[in-house]
């Protein structure tokens, strides 16, 4: 039923695009047929991309994921821009009316000497529309929407596929005892049909260059099984830090077989914090981790009280939790800093407004009660290889 509804929505929205980009801009039958076929194929490509990428392997999915996801991004921005352009089109409705035809002087003179006819109650006639003006306006709108969408998606692809930014974020936790202690935070790597081993290698190299004290991987590593993507994740074994690499599950681990991924990451040398904590920084800092909220549906619910049970009194606590929404429970438990991802910083403006309706924060450092919350944009992307207003990042949290 879910996929049927998504399919119906895709069809309806493509119908709107057909109306504005094909029907309104063409006059020849051949032009409309070509435009209709092209949009129909693109609609099928979107449906295949959204439904088949989890059915076939990453290598096979790459053939239609690249064009499918790029068109999906174009599709979304075309819709937004065309809907915005409906406003000036409404304001120009008067301009579309055809100019009245002037009455010849001879006809006007003859009418003046003829006896007045009995008045008749003819029905009102709607003003004629200048078809040339309407066609010009439709084509201008289509060109503006097309050029703007292509520019946005093109620049967004450059942002998404470029190396992540390295952000250095000072957070006042721990005071002098922890001053200079650095945690490299990475999230939402999203290995899959588009991002593979080279993506992981670049992230590992960039993290190692920062020489962190500790690495925190806060979920959503892969969109596929270990059998399909284990080789792409293998470079994580080369992460180097003074106290090791720790990870927690994100929602996509549960979609991809979280038990297999936990076993694989532990085999690669990463430390899994499963609703538990450990002492780091020579006992001056407590590092805790909880499962993602999606784990509730897999009998693997997050449990912050359990994760913090027995922590040393008075020791600052950093909690790794994939989704920012978990911060309210963290604040109630007295956590000093929560590290999260999940939001991708909104990934594509203006869709971050929808993310903001679900999460207490979308990107960056904020505070909930006495608890600091840091949300990384993530080092990868999900769906379209496009980021608009939310570049990928690796964040270096500097305590003190």
N, C-alpha and C positions, 0 to 999 in steps of 0.2 A: 504493500500500500504506500509506503514512504517513497519508494522509487517511482511508483506510478504518479504520485502527486508531483514529484520533482520533474518527471518527464512532461507532465501536463503544463507545468509552469514554464519549462524551457520552450515548449511549443508556442504558448501564448505570447511570451516575450519576443520570440523570433517572428511571430506574426506581426507584432508592432514594428519591429525593425523592417520587415518586408514592406509594410504599409508606407513607412517614411522613406526608406532607401530605394525601394524598387517601384512600387506602384505610383507614388507621387512624383518620381523623377523621370519616368520613362513614358514614351508615347508609342513606340513601336512594339508590336507583339513579340518580336524576336528578343528585344531588350528585356522585356518582362520575363520571358521564359528563361533566359540565361540567369538573370538575377534571382529568380525563384529557385532554380536548381542549385545555384551556389549557396544560398542561405539554407536550403534544405539539407545539403551535404554538411554544412557547418553545424547545424542543429544536431544531426546524427552523430557528428564527431564529438560534440560536447556530451551527449548522452553516453556514448561509448567510453569516453574518458572518465566520467564520473562513476560508471558502473563496472567497468571491466578491469581497471587498474589493480584491483584487489583479487581478481580472478586469475589473470594470467601472470606470468613472471615479470620481474622488472625489465629484463632485456626485451621481451615482446611488447610490454606496455610502453616502452620508450618510443616506439614507432608512432603511436597515436597520442601519447601524453604531451609531447612537445607541441605539436600544432594544436591539439585540443585545448590545453591549458592557456596557450597564448591567445587563441580565439576567445576563450572564456573571459580573459581579462579585457580584451577589446570589446567583447559583447557587453560587459558590465559598464564600461566607461561610455560606450555608444549610447546605451540606454539612459544613463545619467545626463549626458550632455544633450541628447535629443529631448528629454523631458524638460530640462531647463530652457531649451530654445522654444518650447511650446508657448512660453509667455510672450516673447516679442512677436511671435507669429500671430497670436491673438490680437496684439496691439496693432498689427498691420492689416487686419481684416478689411478696414475701410479702403486701404490703398489697393486692395485686390479688385475692387469693383471697377467695371468698365466705365469709361467716360461716356456721358449721354451723347447720343447722335444729334448734331445740330439740324434744325429744320430749315430747308431751303427757303430763300426769301419769297420766290414765286408761290410756293405752296402756302406759306404763311399769309400772303396777300389774298389768295383765293379763299382761304378759310375765313378771312375777316369779312368778306362781302356775302358769304353764304348765310342763310337764315340759321339761327341757333337751333341745334337739334335737341330733342328731348333728352334730358339727362338719363343716363343708364347706370345701373349699379354693377359695374364690372368688378370682378375680384381683383384684389391688389396683386401686382406683379413684383416678384422678388427682383432686386437689382441684379443685373448681369455681372458675371465675374470675368475679369480679363484673364484668359487662360495662359497667355504669355507671361503675365506677371506672376501667376500662381506657380507656373513651372520654374521660373527664375528663382522664386523664394524657396521652393522645395529643393532645388539643386544646390542653392547656396547653403541652406541648412545642412544638407547631407555632406557637402564638402567640408564645412566648418567642423561638424561632428567627427568626420573621418580623420581629418588632419589632426585635430586635438587629441582624439583617442589614440592614434598611432604615436604621437609624440609622448603622451603620458606613459603608454605601455612600453615604448622603446626605452625611455629613460628609467622606467621602473625595472626593466630587465637588467640594464647595466648595474643598477643599485643592488639587485638581488644576487647577481652572479659575480659581483666583485668581492674581493676579500672583505671579511667583516671588519668593522671599525674596532679598535681597541680602546675601550673607555676606562678611564681611571676615576673611581668614585670613592672619595673619602667619606667614611661613616663614623660618627662619634660613639663608638662602642668599645669598652674595655679600658679607655684612658691610657695612661703612660705605660701600663703593663703590656698592652698589646699594640702600642704605636709602631707602625711600619709593617704589621702582619698583613699579608696579602692573600686574598682568596680569588682565584680565577673562576669566574662563573660562566658556564656555557649551557645553552639549552636549545631545544627545538632544532636539532641538526637535520632531522627528517631525511635520512637516507631513503632512496627509493628509485623510481624509474629515471628521474632526472639527475639526482645528486648521488654520486657513488664514492668509490674509494679515494679519488683525487680530492673530493670535498673534505673528507675526514683527514687526509694527510695535511692539507693546508691548515685546518683548524688546529691540529696537534702541533704543527710547526710554530704557528703564531702564539699558542699558549706557552710553549716551552721557551720561546724568546723572551717572555715577560718574567721568567724565573720566579714563579709564585711559591708561596709556602704550602698551598693546598689547592687542589682543583675540585670544584663542585659541578657535577653534571646533573642538572635538575629536570631530566625527563625529555620524552619525545625524541628518542634517538633515531628510530627507524619506522618506516611504513611498509612492513613486510616481514617475513619469517627469517629466522637465523639461517636456514638453508639457502634462502635467496640473497640475503644481505650480510651474512656473517663476514664474508671476505671484505666488504666495504667498511665494516666497523673495525676490522683487525688493527689498523694503525693506532687505535686508542691505547694499545699496550705500550706505545712509545711515549705516552705522557710522562713528564718528569716534574716532580715537585718535592719539596722537603718532607712532606708528611703524607704524600700519596693522593690518590684520586678517589672521590666518593660519589655515589650516584643514588638517585631515587627514581621511581617510576613516574611516567607521565601517562596521560590518557591513551596515547597511541601505542604504548607498550601493551596495553590490555587488548587493543584491537589486533595486535601482531603476534600474540603469544608471549605474555610477560614472563612466564616461568622459564621458557627457553632463553629469553633475552637476559634474565637475571643470571642464569647459569653461564651463559656465554661471556657476559661482562666480568663476572667473577673469575672466569678462566683467563681473561685478558689482564687480570691484576687489579681491577677496580673493586672498591669496597662498597657493598650494598648496605644502606641504612634502612632497615625494614621496621619502621616504628620503633626506633631505638636511637641511642646516642653513644658517643665516644668522646674521650678527652683528647684534646690536641693542644698545641702550643705549650707543651710542658705542663699540662694541667691547668693552664690559665684560661682556657676556653672550652666550652662544651659545644660539640657539633652534633646536631640531631637531624634525623630525616624521617619523613612519613610517606606513605604511599599516596597516590593520587585519589581524588574523590571518586573517579570512575571505578576504582577498585571495589566500591560497595557492591556493584553488580557482579563481581567475580569472587566474592567471599574473601576480599583482601582490603577491607576498609582502612582508611587512615585513622590513627589513634594517637593524638598528640599527648594526652596524659601518660599513656604507656611509654611513648618515646622519651619523655622527660623524667620518668620515674627513677629516682635515685641519683639524679644529677647533683653535683656538689653545690651546697648553699653558697650564694654570693658570687658564683662564677658566671660571667656573661655567656649567654646562649645564642647560638646561630642555628636557625631551623631551615632545612632544605625542604621545600614543598612546591610541587610543580605549579599549582594554580594560586594566584594571588588571593582568591576568595577564602582560602584557609587562614588568612591573617587574623580574622576576628577570634578564632579559637586560639591562635598563637598568642595574641595579646592577652586573652583571659588567663593563659597559662604562664604569663610572665616572660615570654621570649623577647630577647633584645633586638634581634634582626632576623627577618625572614627573607630567604632568597628564592625567587620564583621566575618562571618563564610563561609559557602557554599562550600569551596574547599576541606574540610576534610584533608588539608595538602597534597593533592594528593592521599591519602588513600593507594594506592598500587604502589610503585616504579616499573618501571619508568614511570607510567602513569601520574605522576605529570607534565611531560613536556607538555602533552596535555592540562592540566588545565592552565599551565602558558601561553599558547597561547591565552587563553580566558580572563584571569584575570591579573591585574597589579601586584598581589602578591599572593603567594600560602599559606604562613605560616609566622607567626611572625610579628615583628615590622619593618616598613619601612616608607619612607616619600615621599609624592608627593607634590611638591612645598613647601608650609609652613604648610601642613597638615600631621600629623602623621596618619598612618594606621596600625591597629593591626588586624591580621587575626588568629583566633583560629582554631586549627585542628578539633574541635568539640568533643563532648563527646560520640558519637555513631558511626555508620557506615551505609552506604547504600549499598544494594546488598550483596556481599559476606561478612561474618563476619571475615574479614581479613584486617589487616593494616600492610603494609610493609614500614618501613622508615618514618612513620607518626603516632606515637602513639596518642591515644585520650587524650584530656586535658580539664581541667577547668582552666581558666586564671584569675589571680588576678592582675588587673591593679592598680598600685600604683602611684597616681598623685603627682606632686610637683616639 
